[in-house]
């Protein structure tokens, strides 16, 4: 993963309870930015809006914690993963084995954009492609944002793959049973299947580029891996 100079970025993280907090440096800003949620699993941010799974619905809040719409999208089937691309919101339905597409204002585009998945828990977007973890099969599938199949088993043998994040041409995937983070290319190549190990059942992951490091926010832990900062010629 090539890193150039990035502005300091804030991240929002799941604290394994019904609360979310946000931090850009590891310092706690608010441990209860949003509270009273029902089994929150997935989160995505677009501009000043936070989208979070809330029971079988998607709720929208401002990044300051103000409620926008508690049931922006309702009637889902155990939603886990969320990803935003432009004005579109993609949601994985773990129990339904599908990905639905909606607008960020809550309108349905295609509630069954991708089907036949095996307990999809997390989703990442790179360009015009969707990458989704299949927890039960330990795989990552690749699809287009219009629902076309690219490769249903782009990555396999991951050991209950749970979280996924994309950064440039790299994918970072958490292995629930393996207690690890693996690094792969978006074309399916293995960079380092054991990039980070010894984690206690890692779930979601976010990559936060910083000037000299790539910081991985994994569930309740922050792991910083030093990387040489590359410069464009």
N, C-alpha and C positions, 0 to 999 in steps of 0.2 A: 504494500500500500504506500503510494508516494504521498508525502505530506509536504505542503508548502506552508507559508505563514497563514494562520487562521486567527480571526478575532476570538477572544475568549467566549466560550459558549456555555449557556445554561442547559441543564438537563432536568427532566422530571422523572421521578422514580417511584416504584411500588415498594411500600414498606412492609409487605406481607400482611397488612391488616386491611382495614377499610379506609385508609388514608393515603394521600399522595403528598409528597413534599417536593421542593425543587432546590437545586444547588448547582453552582457552576464550578466550585472548587473543592467540594466535599464538606463545606461548612453548611450547617443546617440553617435554612431561611425560614421555613415553616413546616413543621411536622404534621400539620393538619390543614393544608391548603384547601383540600376538598375532603369532606367527611360525610358519613352516613350512606356510603355506597354499599351495594349488595354484591359481594363476591367480585370485586374489580379484578380483571385479568389483563386487559389490553389498554394501551393508551397511545394517542398520537396527537401531535400539535401542528396546527396550521395557522400561521400568523399569530394572532392574539387569542386563538381559540384552542381549548384543550378538549379532545374527544376521549371518552373513557367508557369501557364496558361496565354496565350496571345491571346485574341480573341478566335478563334476556332483552335488554335494551342498550342503546348508546346514548349517553348523556353528553351535553355540551356545556362547558364552563369557560370563563375568561381565564387568562393566565394569572390573574390576581385572585381567582377562586370564586368569582361571582357566577351564579347559576344563569345559564342562557336558556337551556331546554333540557329538562330532566328525562324526557322521552323523545329525543330527536328522531331516533329510529327505534321502533318497537317490534315485538313479535319474532325475535331472533331465536336461534336454537343453540343455546350455550355459546355465546360469542367469546372468543379468546383474543385473536390478533386483530390489530388495526393498522392501516397504513394510508397515508394521504398522498395524492398526486394531483396537483393543481386544484380543481374544484371537485375532485372525486375522492370518495372514502371507500376503502376496501375492507371488508370484515370477514374473518373466518368464523364459521359456525362449526364448532368442534363436534357436537352431537349430530349435526346434520351432514357433516362431511363435505362442506361446500364453502365457497367464497361468494359473497354478495357485493354488488357495487351500488353505491348510493352517492348522491351529491352531498357536499358538506352542509347543505341547507336541509338535508333529510329526505329528499325525493328519491324514489326507487329508480335506479337505472336498469339493473338486472339482479334480482335476488338470488339467482342461481347461475352466476357467471361461470363458475367452475364447480363441478360436482364429482362425486366418486372418490373423495379424499378420505384418508384414514386418521381421524381425529386431528385435524389441522389446528395447531396452537399458535402459530406466529407467521407473520407475513412481512416481506420487505420488497421494496420497489427499486429497480435500477433501470433507468431509461424507460423503455416501453415494456419491460418484463416484470412479472410477479414471481417471487420466490417464496414458497410456502413449506413449512415443516410439517411432516406427517408423523406425529408422535408414535402411533402404534406400529408403524413399519420402519421407523428410524431412517426416513428418507427426506430429501428435499426435492420438491417438484418445481418445474419452471413452466410458466404460462405467459401469454401476452396479456396486456391490460385489457384487451378486448375479449379475453377468454379462450384464445387458441392454445392448444397444447404444443409446447416446445420439447419438453422432456419430463415425463412423470417421475423419473428416478434419476435426476441430475446428480444427486449425491445419495449414497446408500451406506448401510452398515454403521449408522451413526449412534445407535444405542438410545432409542427414545429421544429423538431430536425435539427440542422444545422451542428455544428462542433463536431468532435470526436477525442479523443486521447487515446492511450492504454499505460499503464504502469504496467508491471508485469501482475497480474491477474485482474487489474482494468481497467474500461473504464470510461472516463470522457466525458460527452455529454452536449453541449450547447442547451438550449431551446430558440429559437428566440422570440416567443411570451411570454414565461414565464419569460424571462429576468434572466435566472439562469443557473447554472452548476450542473448537477447531477452526482453522483458517483455510479457505478454499477460494478458487477463482469463480467468477460468474459463468465460466464455461465448463465448470465441473472438475477442474484440476485441484489436486491436493497441494496446499502450501505447507501446512503444518497441522496435522490432525490432533495434536496434543499441545497446542499453543499455550494454553493455561490448564493446569490440572489441580486436583485436590480440592475441588469446590463441592459444597454440600447441596446437591440437587439444584443446579443452576437453572433458572427459568428464562426470563426475558433478558435481552441484551441491547445496549445502545452504544454506538461508537461516537465518541466526542473528540473530534480533532482539536489539538492544541498546538502551539508553535513548535514544540519539540517532542511531544509524546502523543501516543494514541491511547486514550483512556477508555477502558471498557466498564460500563456500568452494568453489572449483572445482578439482577434482583436486589438483594440488600447489601451487596458488596461492590466496592469500586476497585478495579485493578488497573494500574497504569503500567504500560509496557513502553520503555524508552525506545524510540526509533530515531535514527539519524534523519534530520530534516533535509529533504531533497530540494534542490533548486532547479527551476527551469533554465535551460540554456538561453 
